[in-house]
Amino acid sequence: MANGTGAEGLAAPRPRGGVLQSLGDSLVITKRNLIRMSRIPEMIIFGLIQPVMFVVLFSYVFGGSISVGGSTSPAAYREFLMAGIFAQTVTFATAGAGAGIADDMHKGLIDRFRSLPMARGAVLTGRTLADLVQTALTVTVLAVVALIVGWRTHTSFGEVLGGFALLMLMGYAFSWIGALIGLSVRTPEAATSGGLIWLFPLTFISNAFVPSDNMPSFLQTIAEWNPFSATVQATRELFGNLPPGYQAPDAWPMQHPVIASVLWSVLIVVAFRTLAVRKYRSAAA
């Protein structure tokens, strides 16, 4: 109709295209989620408590009872442990990403976003970027606590930054898995459960807390090809936290952990971002 009051006039505005437009929309959603997080400080506090508890408990309960590189020194295990705790912390943020998106779906906010002329993937990208900022804050606090209990790095400043960059990349990659889970369930509670249940075998069948050569042969193979293990191994190398005389397993990811970590993370981002955006379009249609 000429006056624009017909079906065409009532249709939702089409999103504008272009990389810059998509980036701008994503940053707007990121800001919205960061403001929301700042207004719920208990969410940030509880997110800090769990990894700090892991550091303290594993350091003082298991330190001295687990052999690392032929040594049962609590200090040696503490340095071996911290890369695993850092990696576990960034991957466990997956549950929060899924719950947040499921909550937005449950409250109808996703439908409101769809009525705006914005890039379709911006809602999910903004959410994952906001989660990345929160994860970086958590890892910073965790590193301070680790330094207090005796953890130290033994490489250059650039290598240490590289280790943390790998951790953030893996955390961002796994947040896309959380996004897909959040879009696939009906409630935030289900998203939280679904986001955690698969993380426990992923993190414990790995080299995060004990050397993989202490495992049965079939679990050892799984651990050595685990994407989580590659990042842990790479981080230990970059932090200089491998025990003296340590011999890496023969599996390719353990021999080239930095390359393997980057490849795994990029592959996860590409695969799960594609699936999550596709699910977003159909779930919110």
Long-range contacts (C-beta under 8 A, 24 or more apart in sequence): 12-114, 12-115, 13-115, 13-116, 13-117, 14-117, 15-116, 15-117, 15-118, 15-119, 15-120, 16-117, 16-119, 17-119, 21-119, 22-119, 22-121, 22-122, 22-125, 25-118, 25-119, 25-122, 25-126, 26-119, 26-121, 26-122, 26-125, 26-126, 26-129, 27-126, 27-129, 28-118, 28-122, 28-126, 29-113, 29-122, 29-123, 29-125, 29-126, 29-127, 29-130, 30-125, 30-126, 30-127, 30-129, 30-130, 30-133, 31-126, 32-126, 33-100, 33-126, 33-127, 33-130, 33-131, 34-130, 34-133, 37-130, 37-134, 43-96, 44-134, 44-137, 47-93, 47-96, 47-134, 47-138, 48-138, 48-141, 48-142, 50-89, 50-92, 51-85, 51-88, 51-89, 51-92, 51-138, 51-142, 52-141, 52-142, 52-145, 54-85, 54-88, 54-89, 55-81, 55-82, 55-85, 55-142, 55-145, 55-146, 55-149, 56-145, 56-149, 58-85, 58-209, 59-149, 59-150, 60-149, 62-209, 66-210, 68-211, 68-243, 69-211, 69-242, 69-243, 69-244, 69-245, 69-246, 70-243, 70-245, 71-243, 75-150, 76-243, 78-149, 78-150, 78-151, 79-151, 79-152, 79-239, 79-241, 79-243, 80-236, 80-241, 80-242, 80-243, 81-209, 82-146, 82-151, 82-239, 82-241, 83-163, 83-208, 83-232, 83-233, 83-235, 83-236, 83-239, 83-241, 84-203, 84-206, 84-207, 84-208, 84-209, 84-232, 85-142, 85-146, 85-208, 86-139, 86-142, 86-143, 86-164, 86-167, 86-235, 87-167, 87-170, 87-203, 87-208, 87-228, 87-231, 87-232, 87-235, 88-203, 88-208, 89-135, 89-138, 89-139, 89-142, 90-135, 90-139, 90-167, 90-168, 90-170, 90-171, 90-174, 91-170, 91-171, 91-174, 91-199, 91-202, 91-203, 91-228, 92-196, 92-199, 93-131, 93-134, 93-135, 93-138, 93-171, 93-174, 93-175, 93-178, 94-174, 94-175, 94-177, 94-178, 94-181, 94-195, 94-199, 95-178, 95-191, 95-192, 95-195, 95-196, 95-199, 96-131, 96-134, 96-178, 96-195, 97-127, 97-128, 97-131, 97-175, 97-178, 97-179, 97-182, 97-195, 98-178, 98-179, 98-180, 98-181, 98-182, 98-185, 98-191, 98-192, 98-194, 98-195, 99-182, 99-188, 99-189, 99-191, 99-192, 99-195, 100-127, 100-131, 100-182, 100-188, 101-127, 101-178, 101-179, 101-182, 101-183, 101-191, 102-181, 102-182, 102-183, 102-185, 102-186, 102-187, 102-188, 102-190, 102-191, 103-188, 103-191, 105-182, 105-183, 105-283, 105-284, 106-186, 106-187, 106-188, 110-280, 110-283, 110-284, 111-284, 114-284, 120-277, 120-280, 120-281, 121-273, 121-277, 121-280, 123-280, 124-176, 124-179, 124-273, 124-276, 124-277, 124-280, 125-273, 127-175, 127-179, 128-172, 128-175, 128-176, 128-179, 129-172, 131-171, 131-175, 131-178, 132-168, 132-171, 132-172, 132-175, 135-168, 135-171, 135-175, 136-168, 139-164, 139-167, 139-168, 153-239, 153-240, 153-241, 154-239, 154-240, 154-241, 155-238, 155-239, 155-240, 159-238, 159-239, 159-240, 160-238, 160-239, 162-238, 162-258, 163-234, 163-235, 163-238, 163-239, 166-231, 166-234, 166-235, 166-238, 166-258, 166-261, 166-262, 166-265, 167-231, 167-235, 169-261, 169-262, 169-265, 170-227, 170-228, 170-231, 170-261, 170-264, 170-265, 172-265, 172-269, 173-264, 173-265, 173-266, 173-268, 173-269, 173-272, 174-268, 176-268, 176-269, 176-272, 176-273, 176-276, 177-268, 177-272, 179-272, 179-273, 179-276, 180-272, 180-275, 180-276, 180-279, 183-276, 183-279, 183-280, 183-283, 184-279, 184-283, 202-226, 202-228, 203-228, 206-232, 207-232, 207-233, 207-254, 208-232, 212-249, 212-254, 213-249, 220-249, 221-251, 224-249, 224-251, 224-253, 224-254, 225-251, 225-253, 227-260, 227-261, 227-264, 227-265, 227-268, 229-253, 229-254, 230-254, 230-257, 230-260, 230-261, 230-264, 231-257, 231-261, 231-264, 231-265, 233-257, 233-261, 234-258, 234-260, 234-261
